[in-house]
């Protein structure tokens, strides 16, 4: 039950119908929602003593538990009210109001004893409500406490001496609060004022001449004791409408005592705990209610040890399952199957396993010899094995799908007899190797990548062998054909060579003839050229001679002209000299 939430009204927890106790499912359902530690306060006492009023005050309400206004007892069985604890965060206060003890209508106090025992077994603080004073009559009315050793067992098979004297038995009992209503006396002894706690301690002292069994049992069983005394709340006429009265309409001392009582419960009442220190929450309290009530219904004696062991068995089994569930949820969230390596899975397992064990330790109690923790660890190992198998399976599934996808073109080529030819096996191997490399480059194949590839290749060995055999057969035939072709080509080449030789010889003969003809032509040409050269030489010689003759003639003419010019010049000189009177004539 989350903080701030509470029940609107009490519900019946254990119904008392015709002397038969029956646990109510509605109340158990409420308890399943209370996951916080619980402080359980149960109140018992004679009917019509105002128990329900105090419980309503603890719930912070004026109404809730039935107060009644007649001499008839209203509360039957045990009623429960869960409210948020006003002073302890993350705690729930559970109030248990019991049917009145000593109701004359029941005619048998056997049920009263069981109601008293159940209140003791279920509560962490047990409130006994009585009237007016703690005297011998009050002690006699508290005879139920003397029957506790007959109604409750601490161990499954202890001796009587162990039950009566064992401090362990006493440690299982709740804190004891005695509330005395309509108290008229002065709190003093021998004229000295005392506290209500001192008043209770004095009342519990052994006195001569009286039955001391009840006092002795209270001292032995209830080690922590507290007492509150209450003045009458209001005039008698107003008591039947007590829940409607405001505090200013009530007796001041009564209001103050009620406040002190509530403050004590809120501050000092401890959370319900199991032997061994296990904290009780709503579901655990519900288990205690069922177990104790079932024992009483079956005529057995409620055994605390067996109840706690049964609860431990139940709680620890549930804690194991919660831890396993948490482990599986964390693994599914953190592990992305398939993992690349097994170590990756193991590393995540360490973290999830540690968290699961911590949750188990937190939720478990009284795990004797770590029986349940060892069981949890065994189951976690099995879960890890399951995850490892899932990892392998997921890896195989992915790898097989990848291989089918990657190698499908190659398989289709095989079906089409693409490699059914000489050298086809080599081509097949080359294609296969290329696809293997492509497969190896694919991510997130997981730890079965090698195995899946090996299985796939092994499954195709027959196909590969067939391709190889066909290749060898076809290659042999091809070699034979090629040999025949080679021989034919060699013969053809020889024939071609012979033909070429013959053509070459004919060509050479033709070329020789042509060379001879060319030689003759050239010789004729040379002779013609020589003739022409000689002719030209003769012509040139003749021309030269003519030129020489012409030159000589020209030179002769030039000399003659020069001589004539000289003579002319001499004549001219003579003429000049003659004219100038010179006698000499130059010749």
Buried (B, 14 or more C-beta within 10 A) or exposed (E): BEEEEBBEEBBBBBBBEEEEBEBBEEBBEBBEEBEBBBBBBBBBBBBBBBBBBBBBBBBEBBEBBBBBEEEEBBBBBBBBBBBBBBEBEEBBBBBBBBBBBBBEEBEEBEBBBBBBBBBBBBBBBBBBBBBBBBEBEBBEBBBBBBBBBEBBBBBEEBEEEEBBEBEBBBEBBBBBBBBBBBBEEEBEEEEEEBEBEBBBBEBBEEEEEEEBBBBBBBBBBBEEBBBBBBBBBBEEEEBEEBBEBEEEBBBEBBBEBBEEBBEBBBEBBBBBBBBEEBBBBBBBBBBBBBBBBBBBEEEEEBBBBBBBBBBBEBBBEEBBEBBBEBBBEBBEEEBEBBBBEEEBBEEBBEEBBEBBBEBBBEBBBBBEEEEBBEBBBEBBEEBBEEBBEBBBBBBBBBBBEBBEEBBEEBEEBBEEEBBEBBEBBBBBBEBBEEBBEEBEEBEBBBBBBEBBBEBBBEEBEEBBEBBBEBBEEBBEEBEEEEEEEEEEEEEEEEEEEEEEEEEEEEEEEEEEEEEEEEEEEEEEEEEEEEEEEEEEEEEEEEEEEEEEEEEEEEEEEEEEEEEEEEEEEEEEBBEEBEEEEEEEEEE
